[in-house]
């Protein structure tokens, strides 16, 4: 059963669970529930009393999270011990709202034994490094005060979250260790839904009390406060990758966590949203990283047994990188390792915009209704090598492959790095290589659920670090410009503006779900201040740049977009692409209140100002619905392109305004800014308001970088060019 099927079953079961939640609670606590119901009805009549919001919830009055845990000391005494020593227990007995994932005594004992064993095994002769777990004894009372605090804080969130509200891939609030907890789903043999938080199954859920809710978990949640490089070191099956990361000095570039100098978290910007109202500044400024790592066995199958062997092979892959200094950007090992690293914190379920779903505070979003079912899901990110990485789920593929243990896998359900439909070896898709140097393409990112089920091969696997995510890949990840330009990036490179700004991903702004921040009718979002990111430049103090988070009421690509308001003049840094000539396009949704923009590439004017107030049916654009033409819109496409415009792609859908393919929406446009030769230097796209009308704004959705060589191909179908 696939992850998608499991998620569907889980969602269906939990809808039923939500309907039956009251009955379930009453069955478990019949005498108390009658009193609770009566008390809740009485409390609801007295709105002037300042109490925790009890609306639509049954709680055990007089009980707190702390007192509940103490009352069930026979099950939670070990965890309660950590809560007491850390001081968190007093917090859980006080006024507030909390979610506590409480590990059982059995889980605590198992955790201490496992962590102590890992630490002491690393001290034995022959061990390559000491693995510090924070636990040096299996005896609970011998834990340090700091470790008790880490354990306690890992299991408590400062918000009340029921399992019926747990959707998506992460819980909507950070724990007291300031970290997000991941969520995964499964079903048992009877198709009963199972929910896992940080890989630990919730065995009993939704015990509501006055100041929160308690969920019982089968394992201690990962309490690690390691940064990404340290977390990699702690996984013994990544020893070659870890050694290379240390030699190149790239581990030093992945240590940042939070910008404590950022103090604008409680500010609001005037004239920032589409209606000219206030929007809040971002709540934080975290840094984030993602590492794609080859396990040792991947290298060993190539005859690579240590970092020296890897360096020798890297000189074959990167012959132009001749500096012997591992810390030099012109060193072959450094180039190889840097291509594995991003300054974005990307969970597995957020590597591409796929199967994201949520409904918090009235903000409903389901990524799947924004895409055509068989449309590929693709994201592009610039790596620390300064080159582009393509991440893709090839939903349009019907190819089936078999991995090394014989497991059948449909490519359309797998996350790949640098996948190419044209290059894939259908007979053996998981071993496709291209070019004279046999560069692997379609490198598979392993599903962490599969990895966790194989602890013997992947001992101590821990995907989430304090400041980023670690993903395992099944083959070497190599950047070769000829392969990238000829196969992987030889097509429409479509990148959302918000995806070009790492801070929007690292601070829970992109994919924002409406919690702990700004909400308005039909949406939520944040103002992006000047200086918040090095990937955005402001040229005027009047610029108001904001991000609108995904919402099913928006027709834009992915259901989200950016807006700019006021006398704006600003620029985005474009990700670097292989050297060549590109057609550069932008996209927006036209409305009468939109602005008139002058665009620039590298501060060079791209043409006359563009009016975003007119619809595509305006004679200056010339849109005609495909169904009203005799040739499925082919001649109309050419006529529009001669004026510099394209219809929206067929790969995604509009949700409102009648629904249907985005291509049929005559409010949406793509506009060709210019055709330009792009070097491997940094390039910028600048947007300036030249509309004198007060109150106008511009919503901008994405940029497309399209190789001219691809546009000139005569073997492409109409559908391929309309993607």
FENHUWO-V672317 format. One record per residue. N is the residue number from 1. RES is the residue in one small letter. PHI is phi in whole degrees, 0 to 359 (none if undefined). PSI is psi in whole degrees, 0 to 359 (NA if undefined). D_CENTER is the distance of its C-alpha to the mean C-alpha in whole Angstrom. Layout:
((N,RES,PHI,PSI,D_CENTER) (N,RES,PHI,PSI,D_CENTER))
This chain:
((1,x,none,133,24) (2,x,283,164,20) (3,x,301,321,17) (4,x,296,314,17) (5,x,297,320,21) (6,x,299,318,20) (7,x,296,320,18) (8,x,296,314,20) (9,x,296,317,23) (10,x,302,313,21) (11,x,298,318,20) (12,x,297,316,24) (13,x,296,322,25) (14,x,285,334,24) (15,x,298,315,25) (16,x,296,323,28) (17,x,296,322,28) (18,x,295,321,27) (19,x,294,328,30) (20,x,258,10,32) (21,x,299,316,31) (22,x,297,315,34) (23,x,299,318,36) (24,x,298,317,34) (25,x,295,318,35) (26,x,295,323,38) (27,x,295,324,39) (28,x,283,329,38) (29,x,222,58,40) (30,x,302,309,42) (31,x,298,316,45) (32,x,292,324,42) (33,x,295,327,40) (34,x,295,315,43) (35,x,297,321,44) (36,x,298,314,40) (37,x,300,315,41) (38,x,296,317,44) (39,x,294,321,42) (40,x,296,320,39) (41,x,296,319,42) (42,x,295,315,44) (43,x,298,324,41) (44,x,294,340,39) (45,x,278,349,43) (46,x,242,83,43) (47,x,284,348,40) (48,x,277,349,42) (49,x,281,128,41) (50,x,278,97,38) (51,x,227,169,36) (52,x,298,141,32) (53,x,298,116,31) (54,x,255,5,33) (55,x,302,132,32) (56,x,61,23,32) (57,x,227,144,31) (58,x,258,125,34) (59,x,230,160,34) (60,x,267,97,37) (61,x,296,140,38) (62,x,90,347,40) (63,x,256,136,37) (64,x,249,172,34) (65,x,302,315,31) (66,x,296,313,33) (67,x,292,328,37) (68,x,297,315,35) (69,x,295,320,34) (70,x,293,323,37) (71,x,297,331,39) (72,x,250,46,37) (73,x,297,334,38) (74,x,297,337,39) (75,x,258,329,36) (76,x,237,19,34) (77,x,300,321,36) (78,x,294,317,35) (79,x,293,320,31) (80,x,299,325,34) (81,x,300,316,35) (82,x,293,322,32) (83,x,297,318,32) (84,x,294,311,35) (85,x,295,331,35) (86,x,275,344,32) (87,x,87,358,33) (88,x,288,334,30) (89,x,300,318,33) (90,x,297,327,35) (91,x,295,319,31) (92,x,285,353,31) (93,x,259,357,34) (94,x,259,174,34) (95,x,298,140,33) (96,x,152,190,29) (97,x,226,125,27) (98,x,220,152,25) (99,x,242,127,23) (100,x,240,123,24) (101,x,264,103,23) (102,x,263,115,27) (103,x,282,142,27) (104,x,287,168,31) (105,x,301,320,34) (106,x,299,318,33) (107,x,295,319,30) (108,x,295,315,31) (109,x,297,317,34) (110,x,297,321,32) (111,x,297,313,29) (112,x,296,319,32) (113,x,295,315,33) (114,x,297,313,30) (115,x,291,322,29) (116,x,296,320,33) (117,x,295,318,34) (118,x,299,317,31) (119,x,295,311,32) (120,x,289,329,36) (121,x,296,327,35) (122,x,286,348,33) (123,x,269,350,37) (124,x,289,153,39) (125,x,302,138,41) (126,x,95,345,39) (127,x,289,139,35) (128,x,281,335,34) (129,x,201,156,32) (130,x,275,128,32) (131,x,258,109,29) (132,x,271,114,29) (133,x,258,350,27) (134,x,88,353,29) (135,x,239,120,31) (136,x,242,8,35) (137,x,202,145,37) (138,x,281,359,36) (139,x,270,125,38) (140,x,304,315,36) (141,x,293,347,39) (142,x,265,5,38) (143,x,295,146,35) (144,x,284,160,34) (145,x,300,320,34) (146,x,294,322,31) (147,x,289,324,29) (148,x,300,319,30) (149,x,294,317,28) (150,x,299,315,25) (151,x,297,313,26) (152,x,299,312,26) (153,x,294,333,24) (154,x,293,336,21) (155,x,255,5,22) (156,x,235,133,23) (157,x,242,141,20) (158,x,276,49,22) (159,x,198,154,22) (160,x,264,118,23) (161,x,229,114,21) (162,x,278,160,22) (163,x,296,332,21) (164,x,291,348,22) (165,x,255,3,19) (166,x,268,100,16) (167,x,230,155,14) (168,x,93,214,11) (169,x,241,344,9) (170,x,222,153,9) (171,x,290,146,13) (172,x,284,4,13) (173,x,223,147,15) (174,x,284,152,15) (175,x,282,181,18) (176,x,289,350,21) (177,x,272,7,20) (178,x,68,36,17) (179,x,230,148,14) (180,x,281,147,12) (181,x,256,137,13) (182,x,273,157,11) (183,x,233,138,13) (184,x,224,162,14) (185,x,231,156,17) (186,x,202,176,20) (187,x,226,150,24) (188,x,271,188,27) (189,x,295,339,30) (190,x,263,11,31) (191,x,64,27,28) (192,x,279,140,28) (193,x,287,142,24) (194,x,235,141,22) (195,x,236,133,20) (196,x,239,135,18) (197,x,245,120,17) (198,x,51,38,16) (199,x,83,357,18) (200,x,258,128,21) (201,x,287,136,22) (202,x,279,114,23) (203,x,264,337,27) (204,x,213,136,28) (205,x,224,164,26) (206,x,60,41,27) (207,x,278,97,30) (208,x,274,136,30) (209,x,229,182,32) (210,x,298,322,33) (211,x,248,24,31) (212,x,157,209,28) (213,x,213,147,27) (214,x,242,133,27) (215,x,240,131,25) (216,x,273,133,27) (217,x,240,151,25) (218,x,278,343,26) (219,x,221,155,25) (220,x,294,131,24) (221,x,291,150,21) (222,x,303,114,20) (223,x,266,11,21) (224,x,296,138,20) (225,x,246,25,20) (226,x,291,147,20) (227,x,283,172,18) (228,x,304,310,16) (229,x,299,321,20) (230,x,292,321,21) (231,x,298,321,19) (232,x,297,319,20) (233,x,299,328,24) (234,x,283,355,24) (235,x,255,106,23) (236,x,298,338,26) (237,x,278,2,25) (238,x,246,30,23) (239,x,295,320,26) (240,x,292,314,27) (241,x,299,316,23) (242,x,297,317,24) (243,x,297,317,27) (244,x,294,324,26) (245,x,296,321,24) (246,x,289,316,26) (247,x,299,321,29) (248,x,281,350,27) (249,x,77,3,26) (250,x,291,339,22) (251,x,296,333,22) (252,x,290,336,23) (253,x,275,2,21) (254,x,233,36,18) (255,x,255,343,20) (256,x,291,148,19) (257,x,231,303,17) (258,x,219,137,18) (259,x,274,98,20) (260,x,286,350,23) (261,x,278,349,25) (262,x,285,119,23) (263,x,235,12,25) (264,x,265,15,24) (265,x,294,340,22) (266,x,251,16,25) (267,x,265,159,26) (268,x,233,143,26) (269,x,257,132,26) (270,x,284,156,29) (271,x,54,44,29) (272,x,249,332,25) (273,x,265,183,24) (274,x,296,334,26) (275,x,266,5,29) (276,x,83,14,29) (277,x,267,179,28) (278,x,286,153,27) (279,x,222,148,23) (280,x,282,154,22) (281,x,291,161,21) (282,x,303,146,17) (283,x,285,348,18) (284,x,195,174,17) (285,x,221,85,16) (286,x,268,154,14) (287,x,262,159,14) (288,x,206,154,11) (289,x,217,156,11) (290,x,226,134,10) (291,x,237,129,13) (292,x,259,116,14) (293,x,240,133,18) (294,x,276,124,21) (295,x,297,160,23) (296,x,305,321,26) (297,x,296,333,28) (298,x,296,315,26) (299,x,292,318,28) (300,x,298,327,31) (301,x,295,344,31) (302,x,259,4,32) (303,x,83,20,34) (304,x,254,117,32) (305,x,242,354,33) (306,x,201,180,32) (307,x,294,331,31) (308,x,294,317,34) (309,x,298,320,34) (310,x,296,318,30) (311,x,300,319,31) (312,x,300,318,34) (313,x,289,325,32) (314,x,297,329,30) (315,x,292,338,33) (316,x,283,318,33) (317,x,289,325,30) (318,x,235,69,30) (319,x,293,338,34) (320,x,281,346,34) (321,x,271,95,32) (322,x,253,357,36) (323,x,288,125,35) (324,x,286,347,36) (325,x,285,115,34) (326,x,301,333,31) (327,x,274,358,29) (328,x,277,142,30) (329,x,294,344,28) (330,x,260,23,31) (331,x,260,140,31) (332,x,297,318,30) (333,x,294,320,28) (334,x,298,316,26) (335,x,299,315,25) (336,x,300,311,24) (337,x,291,320,22) (338,x,297,332,20) (339,x,287,348,19) (340,x,269,357,17) (341,x,240,137,15) (342,x,237,152,12) (343,x,263,39,12) (344,x,237,139,9) (345,x,267,102,7) (346,x,242,111,4) (347,x,294,162,5) (348,x,302,317,7) (349,x,283,359,6) (350,x,240,13,3) (351,x,296,326,6) (352,x,227,164,7) (353,x,279,83,8) (354,x,213,133,10) (355,x,57,35,11) (356,x,268,133,9) (357,x,208,145,12) (358,x,184,162,14) (359,x,207,95,17) (360,x,232,128,18) (361,x,62,28,21) (362,x,85,1,21) (363,x,265,99,18) (364,x,263,137,18) (365,x,210,136,15) (366,x,219,110,15) (367,x,300,332,13) (368,x,288,336,15) (369,x,278,354,18) (370,x,267,354,17) (371,x,236,151,17) (372,x,293,145,21) (373,x,305,315,21) (374,x,260,24,21) (375,x,273,135,19) (376,x,299,145,17) (377,x,252,118,13) (378,x,224,138,13) (379,x,230,154,11) (380,x,231,133,13) (381,x,224,141,12) (382,x,279,132,15) (383,x,271,176,16) (384,x,289,351,18) (385,x,282,345,21) (386,x,86,20,21) (387,x,233,166,20) (388,x,271,141,17) (389,x,243,133,15) (390,x,257,127,15) (391,x,244,130,12) (392,x,210,142,13) (393,x,251,112,14) (394,x,280,76,18) (395,x,298,337,19) (396,x,278,353,22) (397,x,276,139,23) (398,x,253,11,26) (399,x,287,140,26) (400,x,243,134,26) (401,x,233,171,26) (402,x,233,126,27) (403,x,278,186,26) (404,x,297,335,28) (405,x,264,11,29) (406,x,89,0,30) (407,x,293,130,27) (408,x,280,131,27) (409,x,225,132,23) (410,x,275,127,23) (411,x,300,332,21) (412,x,292,351,19) (413,x,245,17,17) (414,x,241,143,16) (415,x,272,125,13) (416,x,240,153,15) (417,x,255,131,15) (418,x,56,50,18) (419,x,279,146,19) (420,x,221,121,22) (421,x,301,321,24) (422,x,289,330,27) (423,x,269,340,27) (424,x,300,134,26) (425,x,274,103,29) (426,x,300,326,30) (427,x,291,330,32) (428,x,211,70,30) (429,x,296,335,26) (430,x,276,6,25) (431,x,226,30,27) (432,x,290,131,27) (433,x,229,159,28) (434,x,221,146,29) (435,x,86,172,32) (436,x,292,340,35) (437,x,262,9,32) (438,x,52,57,31) (439,x,283,126,27) (440,x,294,135,25) (441,x,233,158,23) (442,x,66,49,20) (443,x,284,124,19) (444,x,278,132,17) (445,x,270,120,14) (446,x,291,136,16) (447,x,292,124,15) (448,x,300,334,15) (449,x,297,320,17) (450,x,293,320,19) (451,x,296,317,19) (452,x,296,337,20) (453,x,277,1,23) (454,x,230,65,25) (455,x,293,338,25) (456,x,291,322,28) (457,x,277,329,27) (458,x,236,67,24) (459,x,293,141,25) (460,x,63,26,23) (461,x,297,131,20) (462,x,213,107,17) (463,x,286,325,14) (464,x,258,123,12) (465,x,257,176,14) (466,x,303,319,15) (467,x,239,25,13) (468,x,170,186,11) (469,x,240,150,10) (470,x,238,124,13) (471,x,239,137,13) (472,x,269,140,16) (473,x,237,156,18) (474,x,264,356,21) (475,x,209,164,23) (476,x,298,139,23) (477,x,258,113,21) (478,x,231,137,23) (479,x,263,121,23) (480,x,231,119,26) (481,x,299,322,27) (482,x,295,318,29) (483,x,293,318,27) (484,x,294,313,24) (485,x,290,327,26) (486,x,274,335,28) (487,x,230,299,26) (488,x,291,316,22) (489,x,253,20,22) (490,x,270,73,25) (491,x,178,196,24) (492,x,284,116,22) (493,x,265,100,19) (494,x,256,122,17) (495,x,229,121,15) (496,x,296,146,14) (497,x,302,319,15) (498,x,293,337,12) (499,x,284,345,10) (500,x,274,354,13) (501,x,245,102,13) (502,x,304,325,11) (503,x,299,331,12) (504,x,290,330,10) (505,x,280,315,7) (506,x,289,345,9) (507,x,243,25,10) (508,x,59,36,9) (509,x,261,307,10) (510,x,294,139,8) (511,x,66,19,7) (512,x,302,138,10) (513,x,253,12,12) (514,x,90,5,16) (515,x,264,150,16) (516,x,51,38,18) (517,x,193,205,18) (518,x,273,131,20) (519,x,230,146,21) (520,x,219,172,23) (521,x,302,114,25) (522,x,81,22,22) (523,x,172,179,19) (524,x,203,160,18) (525,x,175,189,16) (526,x,216,150,17) (527,x,280,139,20) (528,x,253,106,19) (529,x,283,159,22) (530,x,298,133,24) (531,x,89,355,23) (532,x,293,329,19) (533,x,220,144,18) (534,x,286,353,20) (535,x,268,3,18) (536,x,226,135,20) (537,x,243,138,24) (538,x,254,134,26) (539,x,251,357,30) (540,x,217,144,31) (541,x,289,341,31) (542,x,278,354,31) (543,x,298,131,28) (544,x,237,100,25) (545,x,254,128,22) (546,x,222,160,19) (547,x,242,131,16) (548,x,257,119,16) (549,x,287,163,13) (550,x,305,138,13) (551,x,202,139,16) (552,x,290,351,18) (553,x,270,3,21) (554,x,251,139,20) (555,x,268,356,21) (556,x,292,163,19) (557,x,305,129,16) (558,x,67,3,13) (559,x,75,11,15) (560,x,224,166,14) (561,x,191,172,16) (562,x,248,152,18) (563,x,232,157,21) (564,x,226,141,24) (565,x,221,159,27) (566,x,86,197,30) (567,x,276,68,32) (568,x,280,150,29) (569,x,199,105,29) (570,x,206,174,26) (571,x,214,149,24) (572,x,253,145,20) (573,x,276,125,20) (574,x,278,142,20) (575,x,296,147,18) (576,x,283,137,21) (577,x,241,167,22) (578,x,303,144,25) (579,x,305,136,28) (580,x,162,180,30) (581,x,263,130,31) (582,x,232,147,28) (583,x,271,123,28) (584,x,255,123,26) (585,x,236,157,25) (586,x,229,160,23) (587,x,227,147,23) (588,x,204,169,23) (589,x,254,124,25) (590,x,277,141,29) (591,x,207,157,30) (592,x,301,333,34) (593,x,273,3,32) (594,x,289,176,30) (595,x,256,187,31) (596,x,240,123,33) (597,x,244,143,31) (598,x,254,125,32) (599,x,258,151,30) (600,x,223,149,30) (601,x,241,119,29) (602,x,54,42,29) (603,x,65,15,32) (604,x,259,128,34) (605,x,299,134,34) (606,x,266,352,33) (607,x,157,198,36) (608,x,283,161,37) (609,x,302,151,35) (610,x,247,132,33) (611,x,265,112,34) (612,x,270,8,30) (613,x,272,342,33) (614,x,265,145,34) (615,x,279,166,33) (616,x,294,338,33) (617,x,284,351,36) (618,x,300,138,38) (619,x,305,335,41) (620,x,290,343,39) (621,x,249,310,36) (622,x,89,29,38) (623,x,296,134,35) (624,x,228,130,37) (625,x,303,136,35) (626,x,306,324,36) (627,x,291,344,38) (628,x,263,7,40) (629,x,249,164,41) (630,x,269,349,43) (631,x,234,27,41) (632,x,61,30,37) (633,x,84,9,36) (634,x,296,311,37) (635,x,294,324,40) (636,x,293,323,38) (637,x,302,316,35) (638,x,294,318,37) (639,x,296,318,39) (640,x,294,319,36) (641,x,296,325,34) (642,x,297,335,38) (643,x,267,359,37) (644,x,96,11,34) (645,x,239,156,31) (646,x,225,150,30) (647,x,292,164,28) (648,x,293,163,25) (649,x,290,165,23) (650,x,271,353,24) (651,x,282,338,21) (652,x,233,171,19) (653,x,240,154,21) (654,x,271,145,22) (655,x,260,318,22) (656,x,262,191,25) (657,x,52,44,28) (658,x,92,347,29) (659,x,68,186,26) (660,x,103,177,26) (661,x,301,142,25) (662,x,301,329,24) (663,x,302,330,27) (664,x,277,358,29) (665,x,270,112,28) (666,x,276,7,31) (667,x,267,342,29) (668,x,262,147,26) (669,x,215,155,27) (670,x,241,139,26) (671,x,234,133,28) (672,x,276,113,29) (673,x,285,310,29) (674,x,190,168,31) (675,x,245,124,32) (676,x,214,144,31) (677,x,281,121,31) (678,x,256,125,28) (679,x,276,183,29) (680,x,273,15,27) (681,x,277,177,27) (682,x,280,137,24) (683,x,235,152,25) (684,x,233,145,24) (685,x,249,124,24) (686,x,248,140,26) (687,x,233,123,27) (688,x,234,135,30) (689,x,278,124,31) (690,x,242,15,35) (691,x,269,121,36) (692,x,279,350,38) (693,x,290,130,38) (694,x,290,143,36) (695,x,90,355,33) (696,x,284,155,32) (697,x,211,170,28) (698,x,229,126,26) (699,x,261,127,23) (700,x,238,137,21) (701,x,252,302,18) (702,x,203,167,18) (703,x,247,144,19) (704,x,239,130,21) (705,x,246,113,23) (706,x,239,117,25) (707,x,300,133,27) (708,x,300,325,31) (709,x,300,325,32) (710,x,288,320,30) (711,x,297,331,31) (712,x,274,356,34) (713,x,291,134,34) (714,x,263,354,36) (715,x,269,357,35) (716,x,279,143,32) (717,x,281,167,32) (718,x,300,318,32) (719,x,297,322,29) (720,x,296,320,27) (721,x,285,340,28) (722,x,266,4,27) (723,x,294,NA,23))
